[in-house]
């Protein structure tokens, strides 16, 4: 038996299993983000609803979506490794671009939110 045939017999099932695992983790990340976001939002439902969602809830959900996209990117890389079709390469590129933009803007929002919370805590805390 040819060494490439042996490699195909070992790598294809392994890559398929890894791809399915990564896709499953992606779904779990979205579900986790949804549940945590709802947990943050539910205590505020009895109050007057704000005009837009809270920053903290958006950042929580966005962070989990970014993690899910990381898992999807990994799954697409594995999938492209075993069958590098044009469709897989385009999908890989699109997910990489979306993930990159999401992470850049999410990082900026998280930093801005943390600076705002720091200013709020400093204005509330008594000076030593």
Secondary structure, DSSP 8 states (H G I E B T S, - for coil): --HHHHHHHHHHHHHHHHHHHHHHHHHHHHHHHHHHHHHHHHTTTTS---SS--HHHHHHHHHHHHHHHHHHHHHHHHHHHHS--HHHHHHHHHHHHHHHHHHHHHHHHHHHHHHHHHHHHHHHS---
